[in-house]
Amino acid sequence: MQADFWLERWGQNQIGFHEEEINSHLQKFWSDLKVPSGSKIFVPLCGKSSDMLWLLSQGYQVLGVELSPLAVKSFFAENNLEAQVTDCGAFQQWETEGLSILQGNFFDLASEDLLGCSACYDRASLIALPIEMRQQYVQHLRAIVPTINHTLLVTLEYDQGEMQGPPFSVTESEVRKLFSAVGNIECLFREDILEQNEQFKQRGLTGLTERAYWLSA
């Protein structure tokens, strides 16, 4: 799971992880988090997700981080958005009104890059990482944005022996262990979604459970 892996996936358009539609859990559960309008939402490993535009439409400021320059360029081009592009330390910042994406490596982020972020939306970040990197990811996230009070986290759970990720299987017990310092972890949704995802059946899965969690301070 080195940087070159993801850059190659984007370069070859192998982006089955990208969702064209707005995520249903984001639309259904975000209001439950009661994040004040105008708050800045951090979207790690954001790709070219339209979920960022949905958050923007709900009155939030949005800050994403994405490794692939192709993904960032595609996001702005496909949504007919003009971007102001500036160098920002280890990152190139692409910015339009209310929304900006830092193009670069998540693990190069520092706390000053994420000033003002009070909530996080993670649909495809944690599950994009193998087990040996997930602890590092969570530790870095907590170090650079200790001000985050609410997170909507979406995970997948399956028999890891049946399929090689990504996406990787992240069990509920691992979520609770990784985020043990969080005040409250509530599972909002749990459902076997294998029948709606033929591509995973073809990869050998016999079960695929999707979960959505609300992590709150």
Number of C-alpha atoms within 10 A of each C-alpha: 12 7 11 11 10 16 16 12 13 17 14 9 11 11 13 9 12 13 14 10 9 15 15 10 17 19 12 9 16 17 11 10 15 9 17 12 12 13 15 25 26 26 25 22 24 28 29 24 22 18 21 25 17 16 21 19 11 11 14 20 22 25 24 26 23 21 22 24 17 16 21 23 16 14 19 17 12 9 11 9 13 12 17 11 14 12 11 12 12 13 20 16 22 22 19 14 12 15 19 21 29 28 26 20 15 18 11 11 20 16 16 9 16 18 13 16 21 19 23 23 23 20 24 24 19 25 21 21 21 17 14 9 12 19 17 13 17 13 12 17 19 15 13 17 22 14 16 20 17 21 23 23 23 24 24 23 19 19 16 13 10 12 17 13 14 13 20 21 26 25 17 15 8 14 17 15 12 16 16 11 11 15 10 14 17 12 14 15 14 14 11 14 15 17 12 10 10 11 12 16 15 9 11 13 17 14 15 20 17 18 21 21 22 20 23 16 13
